[in-house]
């Protein structure tokens, strides 16, 4: 569920930035698990780690860009190879060799910096059985390769973060200024099931987000779109704002809400992006109701 790099972006509460990036390959050379992308949200290079190469996910989001009709290249995670790929990519970034390659040769000088390592990819990262072990390895590798201050980010739909081994992994990340970007795409159960297409109840997602946000500030990622020609109804946005307020009133801390729309080819042909003005209108409503920072990301060109 790699959602770091949607097209146009605007700073919190402000005008759109000139940065437009529309191509985000999630495969890099011969690597199987580790891949760099030029990310608007990171404002530089973000290194992704894919722990779900089998493309299995407990959500089946209507907007997902992962092609689940094509067979996966590999189904298992070779942790030794993953460690080697990450170390090699960090070395290439540090030496500048990454920008000598055609994939990244046109990156502007101001963006030639690795900003984070993100657990993302083709499914739900915490579903990996040895998630805590891989987190421990990643933290050690970035330290060893000369990136002690590089933050590690977990992108998650929050359905599994109440598991003991996931809590262990999150605690390790807390000790290393890690960040947690949690999905919340709806305010009502009906809309949640329409968008995320899962049997896991919304109340579990909300309970897990609240528990996580009580322990550290979290980022909420919220994607809104046009479904069969219609954007989210006003009452759905009102319900969403109510859910955010419930988290805050329950003692949770939200450092940022990312409001965005479809930027890459979605799973369903009847899913389309919202116009920039529609994204901004939703963001204004959330700012006024939730009183937390909101950053907007636009669609650009879908391809």
TORLUMMI-537406 format. One record per residue (C-alpha): residue in three letters; x, y, z. Coordinates in steps of 0.2 Angstrom, whole numbers, plus 5000, padded with zeros to 4 digits. Last residue first. Layout:
N
ALAXYZ ...
END
This chain:
303
UNK499650344920 UNK498550464929 UNK499150644927 UNK499150774941 UNK498050704956 UNK498250824970 UNK499050814987 UNK498450925002 UNK499150945019 UNK498150965034 UNK498751035051 UNK497551005066 UNK495951105071 UNK494750955068 UNK493251055062 UNK493951205053 UNK495451105046 UNK494350965041 UNK493251075031 UNK494651165023 UNK495451005018 UNK493850945010 UNK493751105000 UNK495551094995 UNK495250914988 UNK493750984978 UNK494751134971 UNK496151014965 UNK494850904955 UNK494450734963 UNK495250584955 UNK494250444947 UNK493650274952 UNK492450184939 UNK493950094931 UNK494250004947 UNK496049954953 UNK496650134951 UNK497850204939 UNK498950324948 UNK498550494957 UNK496950464966 UNK496550594979 UNK497450674994 UNK497150735011 UNK498650705022 UNK498150745041 UNK499650795052 UNK500250785070 UNK498750685076 UNK498850655095 UNK497550545104 UNK496850585120 UNK495050525117 UNK494550695112 UNK495850695098 UNK495250525092 UNK493450565093 UNK493750735084 UNK494550635069 UNK492950525069 UNK491850675069 UNK492850745055 UNK492550585045 UNK490650595049 UNK490650775042 UNK491550715027 UNK490250575024 UNK488850705027 UNK489550815013 UNK489450665000 UNK491150594994 UNK491350634975 UNK490150564963 UNK490550504945 UNK490550314948 UNK491550344963 UNK492550514963 UNK493950514976 UNK494550544994 UNK496150475001 UNK496550505019 UNK498250475027 UNK498250515046 UNK499950555053 UNK500350505071 UNK500850585087 UNK501450455100 UNK500750335113 UNK498950395113 UNK498950405094 UNK499350215093 UNK497850175104 UNK496750295095 UNK497250225078 UNK496950045084 UNK495150085091 UNK494750175074 UNK495350025064 UNK494349905075 UNK492850015074 UNK492950015055 UNK492549825055 UNK493749705046 UNK492749625032 UNK493649725019 UNK493249825004 UNK494249985007 UNK493150114998 UNK491350034999 UNK491749955016 UNK492250125023 UNK490750215015 UNK489550095024 UNK490550105041 UNK490450285041 UNK491850415043 UNK492950355029 UNK494750345022 UNK495750325038 UNK497550255034 UNK498950275047 UNK500550355044 UNK501750315058 UNK503450395060 UNK505050345068 UNK506150455079 UNK507250305083 UNK506650255100 UNK504850265093 UNK505450145079 UNK505850015092 UNK504150035100 UNK503350015084 UNK504149845081 UNK503649785098 UNK501849845095 UNK501949745079 UNK502549595088 UNK501149605101 UNK499749635089 UNK498749795091 UNK499549865075 UNK498649745064 UNK497149835057 UNK498050005056 UNK497950025037 UNK499850045038 UNK501250155031 UNK502750135043 UNK504150275042 UNK505950265046 UNK506850425049 UNK508650455043 UNK509650525058 UNK510850385060 UNK511250385041 UNK513050325040 UNK512950155033 UNK513050075050 UNK511550175057 UNK510450145042 UNK510849955044 UNK510449945062 UNK508750025060 UNK508349915046 UNK508849755055 UNK507749805070 UNK506349835058 UNK506549675050 UNK506549585066 UNK504949665072 UNK504049625055 UNK504549435057 UNK502849375052 UNK502449505039 UNK500749565042 UNK501449725048 UNK501849785030 UNK500049775023 UNK500149745005 UNK501149784989 UNK502449904995 UNK502650015011 UNK503850015025 UNK504650185022 UNK506550235023 UNK506650425024 UNK507350585017 UNK508650525005 UNK509350684997 UNK509550734979 UNK507950844979 UNK508851014979 UNK510050954965 UNK508550914953 UNK508250734949 UNK508650714931 UNK509850574933 UNK508750474944 UNK508150324933 UNK509550354921 UNK510950314934 UNK512250444939 UNK511050504953 UNK511150344963 UNK513050344962 UNK513050504973 UNK514150414986 UNK512850425000 UNK511450374988 UNK512450224982 UNK512950174999 UNK511050185005 UNK510550074990 UNK511849944994 UNK511349935012 UNK509549915008 UNK509849784994 UNK510949685006 UNK509749685020 UNK508349635008 UNK509449495001 UNK509749425019 UNK507849445023 UNK507349335008 UNK505449375008 UNK504349254999 UNK503149264985 UNK504249314971 UNK503949394954 UNK502149414958 UNK500849354946 UNK499849494937 UNK498049514941 UNK498449604958 UNK499049754949 UNK499449874964 UNK498750044961 UNK497350034974 UNK495850144972 UNK494550024975 UNK495449964991 UNK495549774993 UNK496149775011 UNK496849625020 UNK498249625008 UNK499249494998 UNK500349554984 UNK501549404986 UNK502949544986 UNK502249595003 UNK503749655014 UNK504149795001 UNK505349915008 UNK505350095000 UNK506750215000 UNK506150394999 UNK507150524989 UNK506650704990 UNK505250814996 UNK504650675007 UNK502850705002 UNK503250734984 UNK504250574983 UNK505650524971 UNK505650344973 UNK506950214979 UNK506650024979 UNK506949884991 UNK506149714990 UNK506649624974 UNK508049724967 UNK508749694950 UNK508449864944 UNK507249964954 UNK505449914955 UNK504150034963 UNK504150144948 UNK503450314952 UNK503150424937 UNK502050584940 UNK503150714949 UNK502650894949 UNK503451014961 UNK502751194958 UNK501951194975 UNK500151224977 UNK499551364988 UNK499451355006 UNK498551275021 UNK499851145024 UNK501051145008 UNK500251094992 UNK500650934982 UNK500450874964 UNK500550694960 UNK500450554974 UNK502050494981 UNK501950414998 UNK500550294995 UNK501350124994 UNK500050005000 
END
